[in-house]
Amino acid sequence: MNQTVSDNLTVGEIVTNDFRTSIVFKNAGIDFCCGGKQTIEEACREKGINQKSLEKELNELGQQNFPSHNFKEWDPAFLSDYIVNTHHKFVRKHLPELLFYTGKIATVHGENHPELIEVAELFEEMNKELTQHLQNEEEVLFPAIKKTLNNPSRESKKTIHSEIERMFGEHDFAGGAMDKINRLTKNYQIPEDACKTYEVTLKLLQQFEDDLHVHVHLENNILFPKALNLAGGN
């Protein structure tokens, strides 16, 4: 077994070392962001997946030559900007339309598919939480990280510690909400009586979850540890 899938590495660490592995974990339904602290053995046992087969897929990635960003090597300030310009932009674009669409299909199809009412309620909570979450990162945490890189102060270091502690909890909420939406919709399965709006909404929700997993992974497993290392003790 190569270093990529060493037994002593967590799922999050494996994806941090080689981002290509995120596709294998995604296809297996293994959470590599909020659930990234599990080992492969623990994740496979929880999901009922054959560990040897999964490790074979991961090892075969080493024989393939296709590009992947090496996020682990990026400067924290550059990574912060990338997250804002890529993932925050994605969230801000799709939150309003998904808020509208989930509400609409809950109204139209809720009688036959009562799970859609809960999906709409969950996404309404997500909208409130994520809107404030992104603002706090952009206006408080990320500036504190950049200040600590360039002109560190006790205040900026303290801000990093307090904000990241809160961000971890908010990530757990968002990841848990999307995981529940996934289960309620049976992995975004499109029912036979679905209209076009229903179909589009489920596809958008799946894209939103995929982006959120990468977004949270970059923060939980790469940016935040780098920032906490910069900040040291309070």
N, C-alpha and C positions, 0 to 999 in steps of 0.2 A: 504493500500500500504506500502511495507517495505522501508527501508532507501535506498536500491539499486536504486529504481526508484522514489525517492522523487521529487516532482514538482519543487523544487528550485535547482536541480542539472542539469548541462548540460550533453549532451550525452557523451562528453569526460570524465567528472567526473564520470559518471556511469561506464564506461568501466575501468577507473582507479581504482575504488573501487572494481570491480568484473570483471576481464578480460573475464570471460565466456560470459558476455553479448555481447561481440564483435561479436559472431556468429549470434546472433539474429539481431543485427543492419546490419551486412553484408548481411544476407538473405533478409532483408527488403530494401536493397539498400541505407541505411543511412550512410553517411560518419562520422566516429567517430574520424578521425584524424584532417585533415584541417578544416572540418566542425563541429568539436566537441564542439564548443562554443554555439551551438543551444540547446534549451530545447527539450524534447520529443514532446511537443505540436507543437513547431515550425517546427521540422523535419517531423513530421507526416503530418502537413498541407502542407508543401512544396512538399512532395512525394505523397499526396493523400492516406495516409495509415490510417486505423482505429486505433486510439490511444489506445482504450480500449483493443483491441486484442493484440497489441504489448506489452502493459503493462502486460497483462495476461501471455504472453510468458516469459517476464523478471522475473515476480514474481515466475513462476514455476521453474525457475533455482534454487531458494533457497531450493527446495525440492529434488534436485538432488545432489548426492555426487560424484563428479568427480574432479580430481585435476586440479589446475590452478596456474601458477606462481603469486605470490603476488608482482608484480613489484613495487608497490607503497612503499613497505617497504625496497626496496633494496638501498644500499649505492650508491651514484652517480658515484663513480669510478668503482664499480662492474657493474653497469648498463651500463656505457660507454663501458666497455670491452665486455659485452654481446652483445651490439648493433654491435660492430665491428666484433666480432667472428661469429655472427649469420646473421645479416641483411646486413652489408657491404660485407661480404663474398658472400652472395646470389646475391646481385646486381652485384658485379664484375664477378661472374660466368656467369650470364645470359645476361648482357648488350651486350657483343660482339656477341653472337649467335642470340639474338633478333634483333640486328642491321642488321645482315646478312639476317636473315629470312624475316624481314619486307620489306627489299629492294628487295629480290628475288620474293616474292609473288606480290609485287607492279608491278614489271617488267612483270611477267607472266600473272597475272590476272587483272592488272590495267585497261585494256580496258573495261572489263565487270563489274569490281568493282572499279570505280575511287576513292572511299573512301580509298582504300589501299594506294594510292599515298600520301594522307594526313597523314595516319597512319605512313608511312615510314618517312616522313618529321618530324613529331612530335617526333618519337622515336630517330631520329638523333639528334634533339635538346636535348632530354632527356639524351642521351649518353654523350654529351658534358657537360651539366650542372651537372649531377650526379657524373661524374668522378672527377670533380674539387671539388664538394661539399663534397664527402667522404674524399678526401685528406685534405681539410681544417678542417674538424671535427677531423680527426686523428692527424694532425700535429699542429693544433692551439687550437681549442676549448677544446677538451677532455684533453690535457695536462694542459690547464689553469684551468680546473675544478679540476684536481688532485692536482695541485700546491696550489690552494686556500683551498683545504681540509687539506693539510699537512703543508704548509708554506705560508699563504696568503700574497699577496702584492697588492699594488694599481694597478700595471700593470696587474697582472693576473685577478683581478676583472674587470678592464676596458675592457680587452680582452673578458671576458665572456659576458659582456653587448653588445659590438659592434658585436661580432660574432653571438650571438643568434638573434639579430635584423635582421641580414642578412639571417640567416638560416631559419627564419620564412617565409621570402619572397621566398626563393628557394624551400621550402616545398610546398608553395602555387602553384608555377609554376609546380612542378612535379605532385602534386595531380591533378591540373587542366588539365594537358596534358593527364594523364591516364584516367581521367573522360571523356575527349573528345574522346579518343580512344575507350573507352567503348561504348559511344553513336554512334560513326561512325560504329562500328562493331555490333551494336544492341545487346549489352551485350555478345559479343564474339560468336554470333550465326554462326554456320558453314553452309554455303550455299550448295546447292545440287551439284554444279559444282566444289566444293573445292577438290584439290588434297591433298595427305597426308601431304605435307609440309605446305599447307595452314591451315589444321586442327591442326597440331602440333603447328604452330605459334600462333594461337588464344588461344590454351590451355596454352601455355607458357606466353602469355600476361596476361591472367586471373590470373595465379599464381603470376606473377610479381606485378600486381595491389594489390592482396591480401597481399603479403608480404610488399609492400610499405605502405599500410594502417596501419599495425601493427608497422612497423618501425617508421613512422612519429608520430603515437600515442605515442609511448614510449618516443620520444624526445619532441614533443610539449606539451604533457599533464603531463609528469612525470619528465623526466630528466631536461628539460629547467627550469621549475618552481623551482626545487630543486637548480639548479645552480645559478639562479638569487637570490634566497633567501640567498645562501652562499655569493654572491658577494655584496649584499646590494646596497647602493648608490655608485656612482663612486667616 
